Amino acid sequence: MINEISSRPVFLASGSTDLRKSIDGLAILVKESFELDPFSPCLFVFCNKKRDKLKILQWEHNGFWLHYRRLEKGKFKWPNANSKTINISYRELRWLLDGLPLNQQKAHKEVKARTII
């Protein structure tokens, strides 16, 4: 499921979030704090204070998915930004999930497909 969503916009909740919140609590955060629509085809990603757990909220057709990831060792390289949300690419989300920071200096630049005439 999560591999089939690479074209969806991804929004990170900067800073930490109380991950005791379930689907309804996270959806309210998305709507009221971030002023975004939780029913839109986006991924909303939240991280706890210790930076070892993530939740991803996703709307699909007629219900929500709530993905949960807990690290046994290490921490996520979670950004502390001034804004409430950060819009990132799916590629950057994969970096975060792999324990890497968002800014990858040595990564190949993303290339857009071109039309062949």
C-alpha positions as CSV (number, residue, x, y, z in Angstrom):
1,M,0.0,0.0,0.0
2,I,2.6,2.6,1.0
3,N,4.6,1.8,-2.2
4,E,1.7,2.6,-4.4
5,I,1.4,6.2,-3.2
6,S,4.6,7.8,-4.5
7,S,2.7,10.4,-6.5
8,R,0.9,11.8,-3.4
9,P,2.0,15.1,-1.7
10,V,3.6,14.5,1.7
11,F,3.3,16.9,4.6
12,L,5.4,16.6,7.8
13,A,4.2,18.0,11.1
14,S,7.3,19.8,12.2
15,G,8.4,19.4,15.8
16,S,6.9,16.6,17.9
17,T,3.3,15.3,18.1
18,D,1.7,13.3,20.9
19,L,1.3,9.9,19.1
20,R,-1.3,8.7,21.6
21,K,-3.7,10.5,19.2
22,S,-5.5,8.1,16.9
23,I,-7.0,8.7,13.5
24,D,-9.6,11.2,14.6
25,G,-7.1,13.2,16.7
26,L,-4.5,13.4,13.9
27,A,-7.2,14.4,11.4
28,I,-8.3,17.2,13.6
29,L,-4.7,18.4,13.8
30,V,-4.5,18.4,10.0
31,K,-7.7,20.4,9.6
32,E,-7.4,22.9,12.5
33,S,-3.7,23.4,13.1
34,F,-2.3,22.9,9.6
35,E,-5.4,24.2,7.8
36,L,-5.3,21.3,5.3
37,D,-8.0,18.8,4.3
38,P,-7.4,15.3,5.9
39,F,-9.6,13.8,3.2
40,S,-7.2,15.0,0.4
41,P,-5.0,12.5,-1.4
42,C,-2.0,13.4,0.7
43,L,0.2,11.7,3.4
44,F,0.4,13.5,6.7
45,V,3.4,12.4,8.8
46,F,3.9,12.9,12.5
47,C,6.8,12.1,14.8
48,N,7.0,11.7,18.6
49,K,9.3,13.7,20.9
50,K,11.9,11.0,21.2
51,R,12.1,10.8,17.4
52,D,11.8,7.0,17.4
53,K,8.1,6.6,16.3
54,L,6.2,7.9,13.3
55,K,2.5,7.8,12.2
56,I,1.3,8.5,8.7
57,L,-2.3,9.4,8.1
58,Q,-3.7,8.6,4.7
59,W,-7.2,8.9,3.3
60,E,-8.2,6.3,0.6
61,H,-11.6,6.0,-1.1
62,N,-13.9,5.5,2.0
63,G,-11.6,5.4,5.0
64,F,-8.3,6.3,6.7
65,W,-5.1,4.3,6.8
66,L,-2.9,4.8,9.8
67,H,0.7,3.6,9.2
68,Y,2.9,3.3,12.3
69,R,6.7,2.8,12.4
70,R,8.8,2.3,15.5
71,L,12.6,2.1,15.5
72,E,14.3,-0.4,17.7
73,K,17.5,1.6,17.6
74,G,18.4,5.1,16.4
75,K,16.2,8.1,15.7
76,F,14.5,9.7,12.8
77,K,16.3,12.8,11.4
78,W,13.1,14.9,12.0
79,P,13.2,18.6,11.1
80,N,12.5,21.4,13.5
81,A,11.1,24.1,11.3
82,N,9.4,27.4,12.1
83,S,6.3,26.5,10.2
84,K,3.7,23.9,11.4
85,T,4.0,21.8,8.3
86,I,6.7,21.0,5.7
87,N,5.8,19.9,2.2
88,I,8.3,17.2,1.0
89,S,8.6,14.8,-1.8
90,Y,7.9,11.1,-1.5
91,R,11.6,10.5,-2.2
92,E,12.5,12.7,0.9
93,L,10.0,10.7,2.9
94,R,11.8,7.5,2.0
95,W,15.0,9.1,3.1
96,L,13.4,9.9,6.5
97,L,12.0,6.4,6.9
98,D,15.5,5.0,6.2
99,G,17.0,7.2,9.0
100,L,18.6,9.8,6.7
101,P,18.2,13.6,6.8
102,L,16.0,15.4,4.3
103,N,18.9,17.2,2.7
104,Q,21.0,14.6,0.8
105,Q,24.0,16.4,-0.6
106,K,25.3,13.4,-2.6
107,A,22.0,12.2,-4.0
108,H,21.3,12.4,-7.7
109,K,19.1,15.3,-8.7
110,E,15.5,14.3,-9.4
111,V,14.9,14.2,-13.2
112,K,11.5,14.7,-14.8
113,A,10.6,12.5,-17.7
114,R,10.7,14.2,-21.0
115,T,8.6,13.5,-24.1
116,I,10.2,11.8,-27.0
117,I,9.0,13.1,-30.4
